């Protein structure tokens, strides 16, 4: 079922902005609010907004996010902000008569030592990764909130768990970004400065899955229109690459021709992190943007929006 008036919560973020682009191209009436216009941690404000605007559907992409350091330093903020945002939006959407809500989580919800590839039934079968458990617990609570409102009230709230995302609008800060945008920026700075090499942490043998944010946005819209179920769904490519292969692909796209040095004294992290996407595949949706194609567009966005800013060349894997 298609919806014409859709509230995208978190439209300034990587995923929310991509969802808004896809919906706008389809002709939908996309409703957005900045944090200054609507504080999603304010229950009364969220209820007033939903009652006044009355969207047909809601995409809940708003969240407090951050890296390992932020999760470790501000655990109370991570669990409180995310839980309260989720509860406020889900409850207000139900109370105002919203027909469909899509809640977005993360693959970090799975146990640290979950079997690979990770299937939906692996949730809550083991201990979480300690460095991001506050965020993960909040996202698990979001899944359970959607399931509870479906069971008790018949509210059509679904949950999707995307894998590692990249693309236009990503965070390229060297201290806080994820591996792919960090590599892109380092390779770019090395090319510009003429540096002979770039150092990458670890052996390069760890395997990771990457999904272009536009593919993710299309999956979100597709599921909003075609899926209504209590079980959450993994969203990814179902394929992974070694960090070495990813680094080589980024270097090719950027045009860095120097040496890649892998610092084996640094940790690899989890050996593998891959989602099993067989449920979503069986329903009829599959990712279509191959990594190198997605990297080309991402690098173009980086050149147009980021590289003009003052940067410092850092090649120590930080």
Secondary structure by P-SEA (a helix, b strand, c coil): ccccbbbbcccccaaaaaaaaaaaaaccbbbbbcccccccccaaaaaaaaaaaccccccccccccccaaaaaacaaaaaaaaaaaaaaaaaaaaaacccbbbbbbcccccccccccccccccccccccccccaaaaaaaaaaaaaaaaaaaacccbbbbbbbccccccccccccccccaaaaaaaaaaaaaaaccccccccccccbbbbbbbaaaaaaaaaaaaacccccbbbbbcccccccaaaaaaaaaaaacccbbbbbcccccccccbbbbbaaaaaaabbbbcccaaaaaaaaaaaaaacccccbbbbbcccc
